[in-house]
């Protein structure tokens, strides 16, 4: 999943949110450098990604993209799912999307001392250009995918991936709704499990 989903799946817990956002930039023994609650968010992020990538319907959607986009298909579906979450936000939360995003950014800014250097540089642009809000629009998705395409080592063709969303939006949206509630249930249970494991140490 992408950043808007990881924010939502932090379940209002600030330290978990921080961990959820920085997880991709925390490698190896770096995990030992963080407070327990942030570590729990990092571990949750990894479990969310594993669950998403192994979900049969998600894999089916990725199989449609794979002939053109190869292994970047997983990145593309993650961004597509943020689009559907943002687009249908009122089905998941009573808090307005703009308010939720602003609160998310404020929490992250308050915890900037925990940011890995690479995430800190990226967060500047995430905040400045309000990536989380733009994920809810087709234009924002196109900009995001084009930006990612420029940063890949190989020709990913991700700058064209929004066209696949336009072509198959209804089908990808069905996949999103079919799996996201399952993901939410899984993530909440997994976070509870992770916390109970830490409490037992």
ChimeraX attribute file (.defattr): number of C-alpha atoms within 10 A of each C-alpha:
attribute: neighborCount
match mode: 1-to-1
recipient: residues
	/A:1	24
	/A:2	20
	/A:3	18
	/A:4	25
	/A:5	22
	/A:6	23
	/A:7	24
	/A:8	19
	/A:9	25
	/A:10	23
	/A:11	14
	/A:12	12
	/A:13	15
	/A:14	19
	/A:15	20
	/A:16	25
	/A:17	27
	/A:18	28
	/A:19	31
	/A:20	27
	/A:21	23
	/A:22	23
	/A:23	22
	/A:24	13
	/A:25	15
	/A:26	19
	/A:27	9
	/A:28	6
	/A:29	7
	/A:30	10
	/A:31	16
	/A:32	11
	/A:33	11
	/A:34	14
	/A:35	12
	/A:36	17
	/A:37	19
	/A:38	24
	/A:39	25
	/A:40	25
	/A:41	28
	/A:42	25
	/A:43	19
	/A:44	28
	/A:45	28
	/A:46	15
	/A:47	16
	/A:48	21
	/A:49	16
	/A:50	12
	/A:51	17
	/A:52	21
	/A:53	17
	/A:54	10
	/A:55	13
	/A:56	13
	/A:57	17
	/A:58	21
	/A:59	18
	/A:60	13
	/A:61	18
	/A:62	23
	/A:63	15
	/A:64	13
	/A:65	20
	/A:66	15
	/A:67	10
	/A:68	16
	/A:69	20
	/A:70	13
	/A:71	13
	/A:72	18
	/A:73	22
	/A:74	22
	/A:75	16
	/A:76	24
	/A:77	24
	/A:78	20
	/A:79	24
	/A:80	27
	/A:81	24
	/A:82	26
	/A:83	27
	/A:84	21
	/A:85	23
	/A:86	22
	/A:87	16
	/A:88	15
	/A:89	16
	/A:90	12
	/A:91	9
	/A:92	11
	/A:93	11
	/A:94	9
	/A:95	11
	/A:96	10
	/A:97	20
	/A:98	13
	/A:99	9
	/A:100	18
	/A:101	20
	/A:102	15
	/A:103	12
	/A:104	19
	/A:105	17
	/A:106	12
	/A:107	16
	/A:108	22
	/A:109	17
	/A:110	11
	/A:111	13
	/A:112	15
	/A:113	10
	/A:114	18
	/A:115	20
	/A:116	15
	/A:117	12
	/A:118	11
	/A:119	18
	/A:120	17
	/A:121	11
	/A:122	10
	/A:123	21
	/A:124	12
	/A:125	11
	/A:126	16
	/A:127	17
	/A:128	8
	/A:129	11
	/A:130	17
	/A:131	19
	/A:132	25
	/A:133	21
	/A:134	18
	/A:135	26
	/A:136	23
	/A:137	15
	/A:138	18
	/A:139	11
	/A:140	18
	/A:141	23
	/A:142	21
	/A:143	17
	/A:144	19
	/A:145	21
	/A:146	18
	/A:147	13
	/A:148	16
	/A:149	19
	/A:150	14
	/A:151	10
	/A:152	12
	/A:153	7
	/A:154	8
	/A:155	11
	/A:156	21
	/A:157	17
	/A:158	23
	/A:159	18
	/A:160	15
	/A:161	23
	/A:162	23
	/A:163	13
	/A:164	15
	/A:165	21
	/A:166	11
	/A:167	10
	/A:168	13
	/A:169	15
	/A:170	11
	/A:171	11
	/A:172	23
	/A:173	17
	/A:174	12
	/A:175	18
	/A:176	22
	/A:177	14
	/A:178	13
	/A:179	15
	/A:180	15
	/A:181	12
	/A:182	13
	/A:183	19
	/A:184	17
	/A:185	11
	/A:186	16
	/A:187	21
	/A:188	15
	/A:189	12
	/A:190	17
	/A:191	22
	/A:192	13
	/A:193	14
	/A:194	17
	/A:195	17
	/A:196	11
	/A:197	11
	/A:198	12
	/A:199	9
	/A:200	6
	/A:201	5
